[in-house]
Amino acid sequence: MRLGLVCNDCDTEEAEFTTTRLGMSARNAGHEVWLMGVGDFATDPDDKVGAWARAAQGKSYRSPSSYLAAVQGDKAKIERISVDDLDVLFLRNDPAADLGTRPWAQSAGFVFGQQAVSRGVIVLNDPNSLAGAINKMYFQRFPEEVRPRSLISRSPEDLRKFVEAEGGRAVLKPLQGSGGTNVFMVKPSEMGNLNQIIEAVSRDGYVIAQEYLPAAKKGDTRLFMMNGVPLEVDGKYAALRRTSAKGDVRSNVHVGGKVTKTQVTDEMLTIAEIVRPKLVRDGMFLVGLDIVGEKLMEINVFSPGGLGLAGKLEKVDFDVAVIEALERKVAYRAQARGALTNLELSML
C-alpha cells in the first residue's frame, strides 16, 4: 500500500501526534508512507496532483520519535511524488490551527483531496464532507438529543440573553477553532465581564454559546469511531478520559489536561449509535467523539488526537487496527474495479 499522510506542516509534527504513530505503524507493516503538509501540493498542467513529500528510509522503527526523526532529518527521502499514484491519502491536518496565520491553508487539504478523489485515490476522511465541516456548525447537524442547548451568533445581545436564560452559567467558544483556544466558562459571579468575554471570542468570527454541563467537572471522554462504530480491539475501546487542570475549563491535553483510563458506558455507546448514520453518510472514517455525561460536546473529524495515549492506557495497539482498515479498503477498491465511490470506500 502507498499511503500519504497530510499534516499542517511536516516541520511542526511531533512524536506523540496520532499522525506520526500511524505513519510508523504503516511503515513497520511494510508499506510505503509519505508525509506532506498542506502547503506541499501542486496540480500539474495535465491535472495530475503532485506533492513534495518526505519518507523515512528505514524498514522499521521502535518508537514514534525515531520514526519522526527519520522523516524530518537530513537522511529523509524527499521527492515530488504523484499523489495520483497513492492508494490512500489520509487528511490529518487541522484547519483551525491555521486560523488567522495561514488562511489559505485551511481549505488546501480537502481541496486537493477532492482533486485526488477524481483521480481514483481513496481519500479519508471524505474531502467533500470535510469541506462542510470546517467549523462547529457541522456539529449542529447531528441529532438534537445528543447536543447541549446552543446558540450561534455574533450579537452581544443574543449571547447575553442566552447566558442569562442559562442562569448565568454557560460555555462560550469560537465557532471555528480547536484545541481549547478562547474557550470561556461564564459563571453568575462573572456576568459583569460578559461583554469583554464576548468581544474576545467574537474576534475570530461567530461565537457558539452552550449550556454548562455539571458533569464537565469530572472531565470528558474521547471515544474514537472508525468506519462508523466505536474502535475496539480485543474487547477494549479506543477511549480516554481527559480532566481539566485546576482552574481551567479546558480538558485539552496540550493545555494541561490530564489523561486517564475510562470506562465506556452504555450511555456513550448510545450516543455513538445515534451519530453513526450521519458519520456513515458523510464518509467520516476516523473521528473523535468528545462526550460529557449524556451529551456530545464536540466531534473532531479532521485530526482527532490521543489514539496512542488510549493504546497505552488499554495496552492495545489501535494504530495497527487503523492501518489494517486502510489495507482492507485498498483491497475492496481492487475487487470492485471502480464500482465503489470514495464515500462507500470510506466506511467499508
Backbone torsions as a table, in degrees:
resi	resn	phi	psi	omega
1	MET	NA	135.9	173.9
2	ARG	-102.9	115.0	-173.6
3	LEU	-116.6	131.1	173.0
4	GLY	-111.4	129.2	178.2
5	LEU	-111.0	125.6	-177.6
6	VAL	-104.3	125.3	177.1
7	CYS	-122.4	179.7	177.3
8	ASN	-66.7	-47.4	-179.2
9	ASP	-158.4	129.3	-178.1
10	CYS	-58.0	-34.8	-176.0
11	ASP	-71.8	-20.9	-176.4
12	THR	-102.6	3.4	176.2
13	GLU	-67.1	149.9	179.6
14	GLU	-124.6	157.3	-172.6
15	ALA	-61.1	-34.6	-175.5
16	GLU	-83.8	-3.9	179.9
17	PHE	-66.0	144.8	179.0
18	THR	-60.2	-37.5	179.4
19	THR	-59.0	-43.7	178.6
20	THR	-61.5	-44.6	-178.1
21	ARG	-65.2	-39.1	177.7
22	LEU	-65.2	-39.8	177.5
23	GLY	-62.1	-44.2	178.8
24	MET	-63.5	-43.8	-178.9
25	SER	-61.5	-42.7	179.6
26	ALA	-67.9	-40.4	178.7
27	ARG	-64.6	-42.2	179.4
28	ASN	-65.5	-22.8	177.6
29	ALA	-85.8	2.4	176.0
30	GLY	93.3	11.6	-178.6
31	HIS	-90.1	158.0	174.6
32	GLU	-87.0	120.3	-172.1
33	VAL	-124.4	128.2	178.7
34	TRP	-120.3	137.6	176.3
35	LEU	-111.0	133.1	179.6
36	MET	-143.9	150.0	175.9
37	GLY	-91.4	168.8	-179.2
38	VAL	-70.2	-13.0	177.6
39	GLY	-94.8	7.5	-174.8
40	ASP	-101.8	0.6	-175.8
41	PHE	-83.3	163.4	173.4
42	ALA	-156.3	149.0	171.3
43	THR	-114.4	120.8	-175.5
44	ASP	-81.0	166.6	-179.8
45	PRO	-56.1	-26.7	178.4
46	ASP	-90.9	13.2	177.1
47	ASP	75.2	3.4	173.7
48	LYS	-69.8	147.9	179.3
49	VAL	-98.4	127.3	177.5
50	GLY	-120.2	172.4	177.3
51	ALA	-163.7	143.3	169.3
52	TRP	-83.1	117.8	-171.7
53	ALA	-133.4	162.9	-177.7
54	ARG	-122.7	145.8	178.5
55	ALA	-141.0	144.6	173.9
56	ALA	-78.0	140.1	-174.8
57	GLN	-93.6	-13.2	178.1
58	GLY	-71.5	159.3	-179.2
59	LYS	-81.7	-30.8	179.9
60	SER	-155.9	159.8	-176.2
61	TYR	-139.0	144.1	-177.5
62	ARG	-86.3	-25.3	-176.0
63	SER	-141.7	152.7	176.0
64	PRO	-59.1	-32.8	-178.8
65	SER	-66.9	-40.3	179.2
66	SER	-69.8	-36.8	177.8
67	TYR	-65.3	-46.0	-178.7
68	LEU	-64.5	-38.0	177.7
69	ALA	-61.1	-35.8	179.2
70	ALA	-71.4	-30.2	179.2
71	VAL	-78.1	-39.7	-175.5
72	GLN	-89.9	-17.0	-173.5
73	GLY	-79.1	178.4	-176.8
74	ASP	-66.1	-23.9	-177.4
75	LYS	-90.7	4.1	178.6
76	ALA	-65.8	148.4	173.8
77	LYS	-81.6	121.6	-179.8
78	ILE	-119.8	117.2	-177.1
79	GLU	-140.4	156.9	169.2
80	ARG	-89.8	100.1	-175.1
81	ILE	-89.9	162.2	171.2
82	SER	-93.5	111.2	179.1
83	VAL	-61.7	-29.7	179.6
84	ASP	-60.2	-24.9	-178.4
85	ASP	-86.9	-5.4	177.5
86	LEU	-73.6	152.1	171.7
87	ASP	-82.3	-42.8	-177.7
88	VAL	-135.0	134.3	170.6
89	LEU	-114.3	114.3	-175.1
90	PHE	-103.4	109.6	-178.8
91	LEU	-80.1	109.8	-175.8
92	ARG	-123.0	17.1	179.2
93	ASN	-85.0	153.3	179.3
94	ASP	-107.0	105.5	-178.8
95	PRO	-57.5	-34.1	-177.5
96	ALA	-64.1	-26.3	-179.6
97	ALA	-68.9	-19.7	179.3
98	ASP	-100.9	4.2	-179.4
99	LEU	-62.3	123.3	175.9
100	GLY	85.9	-19.6	-178.3
101	THR	-108.9	-43.9	178.4
102	ARG	-135.0	71.3	-175.6
103	PRO	-57.4	-30.9	178.9
104	TRP	-65.0	-26.1	-174.9
105	ALA	-79.5	-17.2	-174.9
106	GLN	-62.9	-37.9	-177.1
107	SER	-102.1	-6.7	-172.7
108	ALA	-60.1	-40.1	-177.3
109	GLY	-59.1	-53.4	-176.9
110	PHE	-77.7	-23.1	176.8
111	VAL	-67.1	-49.6	177.6
112	PHE	-71.7	-27.7	174.6
113	GLY	-63.6	-40.1	177.0
114	GLN	-61.5	-40.3	178.5
115	GLN	-66.4	-38.9	179.5
116	ALA	-65.2	-37.1	177.0
117	VAL	-59.4	-42.5	-179.1
118	SER	-65.7	-17.6	179.1
119	ARG	-97.5	4.2	174.6
120	GLY	98.2	5.9	179.2
121	VAL	-84.3	141.9	171.7
122	ILE	-76.9	119.7	-178.1
123	VAL	-118.3	126.0	-177.1
124	LEU	-127.2	144.4	-18.2
125	ASN	-62.6	164.2	-174.1
126	ASP	-53.5	121.6	-172.6
127	PRO	-66.2	-30.7	178.4
128	ASN	-65.4	-37.8	177.8
129	SER	-73.9	-36.3	177.7
130	LEU	-61.8	-33.0	179.2
131	ALA	-60.6	-29.7	178.7
132	GLY	-92.5	3.5	-176.6
133	ALA	-118.7	20.3	-172.9
134	ILE	-70.6	-14.8	172.0
135	ASN	-135.0	179.1	-173.0
136	LYS	-72.4	-1.8	174.0
137	MET	-61.5	-29.3	178.0
138	TYR	-58.8	-38.2	-180.0
139	PHE	-60.3	-32.6	-177.4
140	GLN	-70.7	-9.8	-179.1
141	ARG	-88.9	-2.2	176.8
142	PHE	-87.5	160.4	-175.7
143	PRO	-51.3	136.9	-175.5
144	GLU	-61.0	-30.6	-175.1
145	GLU	-64.6	-21.3	-178.8
146	VAL	-100.8	-2.9	-176.7
147	ARG	-104.4	148.1	171.8
148	PRO	-68.4	156.3	173.3
149	ARG	-58.1	134.8	-173.2
150	SER	-142.9	155.6	172.3
151	LEU	-135.6	137.2	175.4
152	ILE	-119.5	121.7	-175.8
153	SER	-166.4	164.9	168.5
154	ARG	-114.2	2.4	-178.0
155	SER	-82.9	118.6	176.7
156	PRO	-56.3	-35.1	-179.6
157	GLU	-66.0	-45.9	177.9
158	ASP	-58.8	-46.6	-175.7
159	LEU	-67.1	-40.2	178.7
160	ARG	-64.0	-43.3	179.4
161	LYS	-62.0	-37.5	179.1
162	PHE	-64.7	-47.2	-179.2
163	VAL	-63.2	-41.3	178.5
164	GLU	-62.5	-40.6	179.2
165	ALA	-65.8	-23.1	178.3
166	GLU	-90.9	12.9	179.0
167	GLY	77.0	20.5	178.2
168	GLY	83.5	9.8	-179.3
169	ARG	-128.2	115.6	-178.7
170	ALA	-160.0	167.8	177.2
171	VAL	-111.3	129.6	178.0
172	LEU	-116.5	134.7	179.3
173	LYS	-155.0	161.0	179.2
174	PRO	-66.1	144.1	176.4
175	LEU	-64.6	-35.4	178.4
176	GLN	-114.2	112.6	-178.7
177	GLY	168.7	171.0	178.2
178	SER	-160.4	174.9	175.3
179	GLY	73.4	12.2	177.1
180	GLY	83.1	10.4	-179.6
181	THR	-70.9	129.4	178.2
182	ASN	56.1	41.2	174.4
183	VAL	-100.6	124.9	-177.1
184	PHE	-126.2	138.5	169.6
185	MET	-104.6	118.5	-179.5
186	VAL	-89.5	131.9	177.4
187	LYS	-112.3	158.3	179.3
188	PRO	-54.0	-35.2	-178.1
189	SER	-73.9	-9.9	-176.5
190	GLU	-109.9	13.3	-178.4
191	MET	-59.7	-26.8	178.9
192	GLY	-66.4	-21.7	179.0
193	ASN	-99.3	6.2	-172.9
194	LEU	-61.0	-40.9	-179.4
195	ASN	-60.9	-41.1	179.0
196	GLN	-66.6	-37.7	178.7
197	ILE	-65.1	-45.5	179.3
198	ILE	-60.6	-42.5	179.9
199	GLU	-61.8	-41.8	-178.9
200	ALA	-65.4	-44.3	-177.0
201	VAL	-72.6	-37.0	-175.1
202	SER	-75.5	-6.7	175.2
203	ARG	-61.8	-27.3	-179.9
204	ASP	-92.4	5.6	178.9
205	GLY	120.9	-139.8	-177.8
206	TYR	-71.2	153.1	-179.1
207	VAL	-113.6	137.3	171.9
208	ILE	-108.4	123.5	176.8
209	ALA	-105.6	129.2	-177.9
210	GLN	-124.9	150.5	173.8
211	GLU	-60.7	145.0	176.6
212	TYR	-81.6	131.1	178.6
213	LEU	-102.8	116.2	-178.8
214	PRO	-53.3	-30.9	-179.4
215	ALA	-64.1	-15.3	-179.5
216	ALA	-63.5	-21.5	178.0
217	LYS	-60.4	-27.8	-179.3
218	LYS	-91.8	5.0	178.7
219	GLY	95.0	-174.6	177.1
220	ASP	-126.0	166.3	177.5
221	THR	-114.8	126.7	171.3
222	ARG	-95.2	120.1	178.6
223	LEU	-115.2	122.6	-179.3
224	PHE	-84.5	136.2	175.6
225	MET	-114.0	133.6	176.6
226	MET	-130.8	130.2	-176.8
227	ASN	56.1	31.6	174.5
228	GLY	86.6	1.4	179.3
229	VAL	-132.9	157.8	177.3
230	PRO	-56.2	132.8	179.7
231	LEU	-71.0	121.4	-174.1
232	GLU	-137.6	133.6	177.0
233	VAL	-134.7	126.9	179.3
234	ASP	54.0	38.6	177.9
235	GLY	77.0	7.6	-179.1
236	LYS	-116.7	133.5	-178.4
237	TYR	-85.9	145.6	172.7
238	ALA	-78.8	92.8	-175.7
239	ALA	-154.1	157.0	176.4
240	LEU	-154.9	154.6	176.8
241	ARG	-102.0	134.3	178.3
242	ARG	-116.9	127.5	178.0
243	THR	-117.8	145.8	-176.2
244	SER	-73.5	150.8	170.1
245	ALA	-67.8	155.2	-177.2
246	LYS	-57.1	128.5	177.8
247	GLY	82.0	9.3	-177.8
248	ASP	-126.4	132.9	-179.8
249	VAL	-78.0	-19.2	-174.7
250	ARG	-86.3	139.8	179.4
251	SER	-106.1	4.1	-178.6
252	ASN	-59.3	136.3	-174.6
253	VAL	-61.9	-41.1	-174.3
254	HIS	-71.9	-7.7	175.3
255	VAL	-111.3	21.2	173.8
256	GLY	105.3	-0.9	177.6
257	GLY	-63.9	146.0	-179.5
258	LYS	-101.1	147.6	-177.3
259	VAL	-114.3	130.8	177.3
260	THR	-137.1	166.3	177.0
261	LYS	-67.8	148.7	-178.3
262	THR	-131.9	159.6	174.9
263	GLN	-102.1	119.1	177.9
264	VAL	-77.4	116.4	-173.8
265	THR	-92.4	168.3	175.8
266	ASP	-61.6	-35.0	179.1
267	GLU	-63.2	-40.5	178.4
268	MET	-65.3	-42.1	179.4
269	LEU	-66.4	-31.8	176.1
270	THR	-66.1	-43.0	176.8
271	ILE	-60.1	-44.3	179.5
272	ALA	-59.7	-39.3	-179.5
273	GLU	-70.2	-34.8	179.8
274	ILE	-67.8	-39.1	-177.8
275	VAL	-85.8	-11.3	-176.7
276	ARG	-54.0	-47.5	-176.7
277	PRO	-56.5	-42.5	-178.9
278	LYS	-70.3	-40.3	178.2
279	LEU	-60.2	-41.1	178.7
280	VAL	-65.9	-45.8	-179.1
281	ARG	-61.2	-32.7	-176.4
282	ASP	-92.0	-2.0	178.8
283	GLY	67.8	36.6	-179.7
284	MET	-89.2	89.1	-173.3
285	PHE	-62.1	-52.5	-177.9
286	LEU	-128.4	118.3	-179.0
287	VAL	-138.0	164.1	175.4
288	GLY	-119.1	123.9	174.8
289	LEU	-94.7	127.5	176.4
290	ASP	-103.5	111.0	-169.9
291	ILE	-114.3	133.1	174.2
292	VAL	-124.5	117.3	-178.7
293	GLY	60.8	-120.5	179.7
294	GLU	-108.6	21.6	-179.0
295	LYS	-126.3	153.0	176.1
296	LEU	-96.8	120.3	-177.9
297	MET	-86.2	-41.6	-179.5
298	GLU	-153.0	161.0	171.3
299	ILE	-127.5	118.7	178.0
300	ASN	-95.8	108.7	-178.0
301	VAL	-104.3	-8.0	-176.7
302	PHE	-93.6	-56.2	-174.3
303	SER	-147.8	60.2	-179.1
304	PRO	-58.8	125.5	-178.8
305	GLY	-105.7	167.7	176.6
306	GLY	102.2	4.9	-178.3
307	LEU	-64.7	-38.2	177.7
308	GLY	-67.0	-38.1	178.1
309	LEU	-64.8	-40.8	177.3
310	ALA	-61.8	-39.0	178.6
311	GLY	-64.6	-40.0	178.0
312	LYS	-65.1	-41.2	-179.2
313	LEU	-66.0	-38.4	-176.3
314	GLU	-95.2	-6.3	-177.8
315	LYS	58.4	43.4	179.4
316	VAL	-135.5	142.9	178.5
317	ASP	-93.6	90.6	179.3
318	PHE	-71.5	-24.5	179.7
319	ASP	-60.7	-41.4	179.0
320	VAL	-61.0	-40.2	-179.9
321	ALA	-61.9	-37.8	179.2
322	VAL	-66.9	-44.9	-179.9
323	ILE	-63.6	-40.2	177.5
324	GLU	-63.2	-34.1	176.9
325	ALA	-66.5	-38.0	177.3
326	LEU	-65.4	-40.6	178.1
327	GLU	-58.8	-41.7	-179.9
328	ARG	-65.2	-37.8	179.4
329	LYS	-63.3	-41.1	178.3
330	VAL	-63.4	-40.3	177.8
331	ALA	-65.6	-42.0	178.8
332	TYR	-61.8	-40.7	-179.8
333	ARG	-62.5	-42.7	-179.9
334	ALA	-64.1	-40.5	-179.1
335	GLN	-69.0	-36.2	-176.3
336	ALA	-78.1	-21.7	178.4
337	ARG	52.9	49.3	175.0
338	GLY	89.6	0.5	-177.2
339	ALA	-81.7	-13.5	-178.4
340	LEU	-104.6	135.6	177.2
341	THR	-80.2	168.0	177.6
342	ASN	-62.0	-39.0	177.7
343	LEU	-59.2	-43.0	-178.9
344	GLU	-68.6	-43.4	179.3
345	LEU	-65.5	-30.5	-178.9
346	SER	-59.2	-31.3	-171.9
347	MET	-114.8	9.2	177.9
348	LEU	-85.6	NA	NA
